[in-house]
Amino acid sequence: MNLNSVLIGTEDPKRLAAFYSSLFGDPVWEAEGYTTWQIGTGWLTVGFHDAVKGSNPAPGRLIWNIETQDVAGEFERMKAGGATVIAEPYQMGEESDEFNTSIATFADPDDNYFQLLSPMPEQGA
């Protein structure tokens, strides 16, 4: 299996589309109130959902991640692009741990959390 995409429902898709465009550039697809960006091999889409109202009341319930070799540099770029900083880059794991990972957490305008993290080691299939 392969995780293909994340769809973020919102009552204000134009606002979220403008926000994510400031971070990821021009979308690869826009139609019928949905906007999509390709990030690496995955896809991020925002669109209207009638069951979503206001800010996310539980932003830590679901957190989506973007892998990058340069967590510190991308952190600064996203912060400058308007992302709300929840946690500045920090290390998860010990220096000697094979899962020593750098992580930074942000929120979008609807208070959905997303993170930057350094690549995880390859695991056997």
C-alpha positions in Angstrom: 0.0 0.0 0.0 1.0 3.6 -0.4 -0.6 6.7 1.4 -1.6 8.8 -1.6 -3.1 12.1 -0.3 -4.6 14.2 2.5 -7.9 16.1 2.0 -8.6 18.9 4.4 -12.2 20.0 4.6 -13.0 23.6 5.4 -15.9 26.1 5.3 -13.5 28.6 3.7 -11.6 26.8 0.9 -10.4 30.1 -0.7 -8.6 31.1 2.6 -6.9 27.7 3.0 -6.0 27.6 -0.7 -4.3 31.1 -0.4 -2.5 29.9 2.7 -1.1 26.7 1.3 -0.2 28.5 -2.0 2.0 30.8 0.1 3.8 27.7 1.3 3.8 25.3 -1.7 3.4 27.6 -4.7 0.8 27.3 -7.4 -1.5 24.4 -7.1 -1.4 21.6 -9.7 -5.2 21.4 -9.9 -8.2 23.6 -9.1 -11.9 22.8 -9.8 -15.3 22.9 -8.1 -13.9 24.4 -4.9 -11.0 22.0 -4.5 -7.3 22.9 -4.7 -4.5 20.4 -4.9 -0.7 20.6 -4.6 1.8 17.8 -5.2 4.3 17.5 -2.4 6.9 14.9 -3.3 5.0 11.8 -4.3 1.9 12.7 -2.3 -1.0 15.2 -2.8 -2.6 17.8 -0.5 -6.1 19.0 -1.3 -8.3 21.5 0.4 -12.0 21.9 -0.3 -15.4 22.8 1.1 -17.0 20.4 3.5 -20.5 21.2 4.8 -19.8 19.3 8.1 -16.8 21.6 8.9 -17.4 24.8 10.8 -14.8 27.2 12.2 -11.4 26.2 13.6 -10.4 22.6 14.4 -11.4 22.0 18.0 -8.9 19.2 18.4 -5.9 20.1 16.2 -3.6 17.4 17.6 -6.0 14.6 16.7 -4.7 14.3 13.2 -1.3 15.7 12.2 0.1 15.3 8.7 3.8 15.3 8.0 6.2 16.6 5.3 9.6 14.9 5.1 12.6 17.1 4.4 16.3 17.0 4.7 16.3 20.6 5.8 13.9 20.9 8.7 15.5 24.2 10.0 15.5 25.9 6.6 11.9 24.8 5.6 10.8 25.8 9.1 12.0 29.4 8.5 10.5 29.4 5.0 7.1 28.3 6.2 7.2 30.6 9.2 7.9 33.5 6.8 5.0 32.2 4.6 2.5 32.7 7.4 2.3 29.3 9.1 1.5 29.5 12.8 4.4 28.0 14.8 3.2 25.4 17.4 6.7 23.9 18.1 10.0 25.1 16.8 12.4 22.4 15.5 13.3 19.9 18.2 14.9 16.5 18.2 12.9 13.3 18.8 15.1 10.5 20.0 18.6 10.2 21.2 21.7 11.2 19.2 22.7 7.5 19.0 19.1 6.4 18.2 18.5 5.3 14.5 15.2 7.2 14.8 16.8 10.5 15.8 14.4 12.9 14.0 14.1 16.7 13.8 10.5 17.9 14.0 8.7 21.2 13.8 4.9 21.7 14.1 2.7 24.4 12.5 -1.0 25.2 12.3 -2.9 26.4 9.3 -5.7 29.1 9.5 -8.3 26.5 10.5 -6.0 25.3 13.2 -5.1 22.0 11.5 -1.6 20.8 12.5 1.1 19.7 10.2 4.8 19.0 10.7 8.1 19.0 9.1 10.3 16.1 9.9 13.6 14.7 8.8 13.6 11.5 6.8 13.0 8.3 8.8 15.4 5.4 8.1 14.3 2.9 5.5 12.4 0.0 6.8 12.0 -3.5 5.3 8.8 -4.1 3.4 
